[in-house]
Amino acid sequence: MYDLLVQRADVLQIANGVPSVLPQHDIAITDRRIVAIAPDISPGLARETLAADGLLAIPGLINSHSHTAMSLFRGVAEDVPIEEWFNGIIWPLETNLTPEDVYWGTLLGLAEMIEAGVTCVADHYFAMDAIVQAVQESGMRALLAWTIFSGADEHEQLSQARQFVEQWHGAEADRIRVWMGPHSPYTCTPSLLRRVAQTARELGVGIHIHLSETAAQVAQSLATHGCSPVSVARNAGLFDVPALAAHVAHVSPEDIATLAAHGVAVAVTPKTEMKLGIGVAPTLAMREAGVTVALGSDGAASNNTYDILESARLLALLEKLRQSDARCMPIGTTLELATGAGARALQWDGIGVLQVGARADLALVQCATAHTQPLHNPAAALLYSSQAADVDTVIVDGRILMHRRTLLTIDKPRVLREVAARIERLTQRQGERRIATYPEAQASR
């Protein structure tokens, strides 16, 4: 007996960067996994059925780098350079956050992700006890990393992160995983990075970190350590375990070779990087070297949305423009960055694909809209024409999280009320406090 039968969907599959569609197929789900994809599976074999006529079934989208609770600061730091963005606005305001604020901000971001067809997120933030509660309740899949900075309390931070891994890694039937989360080489000393690497090895988990976001960060690293941030991370042992590096916008050929040799995955967040004017990772060069490149949103304070299809579209268009070649980043390759490549980046087998044996993480997308018709090419319509509001239904681990645009696990009206009640307090500057200091400011003092 199947737990759930999705009926008569057009099923999008992507193999080796080539998309194909199985028209009018049923998807049978049992014990959180897809157990059959075929036409005309008998509904009498299922405990529950879900009609998907006219809908495109796609692999659940994977957000490979996010600060989800930063939905609370959406729109507060616009049209400013990155140093002012960090030191003048975001890091001072984040000192206002309580764990309860982080909980509600995370729920807001998760609601937005579900509504946009995202089924898994790699989240990098603090107050992770509040975040894991939101993830539990939402039904989302998540790879969580507790952000660690150098400072007087770094020993306590490291101990806290270790305890969080021990408590939550593999929880919720492996719907929640936990890695270590040093912020970056510019906010963590090499000695702290070495301790983080050692902790990750002891716990058997990976590391999620920001690397080489700006040219100034690379210049500072060369001046301070005599090598690039990528080399600092390698020398500290961060690449001796599974590693996910966010941004990586400024890397040399030698850096790329290092990432490839150590199997380090890169999460590109094109909208944030374009919006802040800091440069976007050399996606094609990294892929040609064998680096796994996936797509992330970063936080809504810099991206403004958690729409991974939007990120995919921007990256494809940027690379076509940057390379002066309309043939680069074809549709299937780009969609794979948002699905299967995300699974590889998170080292999470069984997600990011629609095939028998995979985890039952999928979204059903409406294609009978004025902006997607006529439907000559469903994959092209998904990448270049669809909108987040076209996502009709979302399923994670075989559980329906949204149906007909109605969220079933998150009380969105309450979330919106709770967030609105916090905004005045959260946007007040508290003296000169900030959670960290951006490196250009350090260098100028």
BELCORJO-V465228 format. One record per residue. N is the residue number from 0. SS is DSSP state (H for helix, E for strand, - for the rest). Layout:
# BELCORJO-V465228
[[N:SS] [N:SS]]
This chain:
# BELCORJO-V465228
[[0:-] [1:E] [2:-] [3:E] [4:E] [5:E] [6:E] [7:E] [8:E] [9:E] [10:E] [11:E] [12:E] [13:E] [14:E] [15:-] [16:-] [17:E] [18:E] [19:E] [20:E] [21:E] [22:E] [23:E] [24:E] [25:E] [26:E] [27:E] [28:E] [29:E] [30:-] [31:-] [32:E] [33:E] [34:E] [35:E] [36:E] [37:E] [38:-] [39:-] [40:-] [41:-] [42:H] [43:H] [44:H] [45:E] [46:-] [47:-] [48:E] [49:E] [50:E] [51:-] [52:-] [53:-] [54:E] [55:E] [56:E] [57:E] [58:E] [59:-] [60:E] [61:E] [62:E] [63:E] [64:E] [65:E] [66:-] [67:H] [68:H] [69:H] [70:H] [71:H] [72:H] [73:-] [74:-] [75:-] [76:-] [77:-] [78:-] [79:-] [80:-] [81:H] [82:H] [83:H] [84:H] [85:H] [86:H] [87:H] [88:H] [89:H] [90:H] [91:H] [92:H] [93:H] [94:H] [95:H] [96:-] [97:-] [98:H] [99:H] [100:H] [101:H] [102:H] [103:H] [104:H] [105:H] [106:H] [107:H] [108:H] [109:H] [110:H] [111:H] [112:H] [113:H] [114:H] [115:-] [116:-] [117:E] [118:E] [119:E] [120:E] [121:E] [122:E] [123:E] [124:E] [125:-] [126:-] [127:H] [128:H] [129:H] [130:H] [131:H] [132:H] [133:H] [134:H] [135:H] [136:H] [137:H] [138:-] [139:-] [140:E] [141:E] [142:E] [143:E] [144:E] [145:E] [146:E] [147:E] [148:-] [149:-] [150:-] [151:-] [152:-] [153:H] [154:H] [155:H] [156:H] [157:H] [158:H] [159:H] [160:H] [161:H] [162:H] [163:H] [164:H] [165:H] [166:H] [167:H] [168:-] [169:-] [170:H] [171:H] [172:H] [173:H] [174:-] [175:E] [176:E] [177:E] [178:E] [179:E] [180:E] [181:E] [182:-] [183:E] [184:-] [185:-] [186:-] [187:-] [188:-] [189:H] [190:H] [191:H] [192:H] [193:H] [194:H] [195:H] [196:H] [197:H] [198:H] [199:H] [200:H] [201:H] [202:H] [203:-] [204:-] [205:-] [206:E] [207:E] [208:E] [209:E] [210:E] [211:-] [212:-] [213:-] [214:H] [215:H] [216:H] [217:H] [218:H] [219:H] [220:H] [221:H] [222:H] [223:H] [224:H] [225:-] [226:-] [227:-] [228:H] [229:H] [230:H] [231:H] [232:H] [233:H] [234:H] [235:-] [236:-] [237:H] [238:H] [239:H] [240:-] [241:-] [242:E] [243:E] [244:E] [245:E] [246:E] [247:-] [248:-] [249:-] [250:-] [251:-] [252:H] [253:H] [254:H] [255:H] [256:H] [257:H] [258:H] [259:H] [260:H] [261:-] [262:-] [263:-] [264:E] [265:E] [266:E] [267:E] [268:-] [269:H] [270:H] [271:H] [272:H] [273:H] [274:H] [275:-] [276:-] [277:-] [278:-] [279:-] [280:-] [281:-] [282:H] [283:H] [284:H] [285:H] [286:H] [287:H] [288:-] [289:-] [290:-] [291:-] [292:E] [293:E] [294:E] [295:-] [296:-] [297:-] [298:-] [299:-] [300:-] [301:-] [302:-] [303:-] [304:-] [305:-] [306:-] [307:H] [308:H] [309:H] [310:H] [311:H] [312:H] [313:H] [314:H] [315:H] [316:H] [317:H] [318:H] [319:H] [320:H] [321:H] [322:H] [323:-] [324:-] [325:-] [326:-] [327:-] [328:-] [329:-] [330:H] [331:H] [332:H] [333:H] [334:H] [335:H] [336:H] [337:-] [338:-] [339:H] [340:H] [341:H] [342:H] [343:H] [344:H] [345:-] [346:-] [347:-] [348:-] [349:-] [350:-] [351:-] [352:-] [353:-] [354:-] [355:-] [356:-] [357:-] [358:E] [359:-] [360:-] [361:E] [362:E] [363:E] [364:E] [365:E] [366:-] [367:-] [368:-] [369:-] [370:-] [371:-] [372:-] [373:-] [374:-] [375:-] [376:-] [377:H] [378:H] [379:H] [380:H] [381:H] [382:H] [383:H] [384:H] [385:-] [386:-] [387:H] [388:H] [389:H] [390:E] [391:E] [392:E] [393:E] [394:E] [395:E] [396:-] [397:-] [398:E] [399:E] [400:E] [401:E] [402:E] [403:-] [404:-] [405:E] [406:E] [407:-] [408:-] [409:-] [410:-] [411:H] [412:H] [413:H] [414:H] [415:H] [416:H] [417:H] [418:H] [419:H] [420:H] [421:H] [422:H] [423:H] [424:H] [425:H] [426:-] [427:-] [428:-] [429:-] [430:-] [431:-] [432:-] [433:-] [434:-] [435:-] [436:-] [437:-] [438:H] [439:H] [440:H] [441:H] [442:H] [443:H] [444:-]]
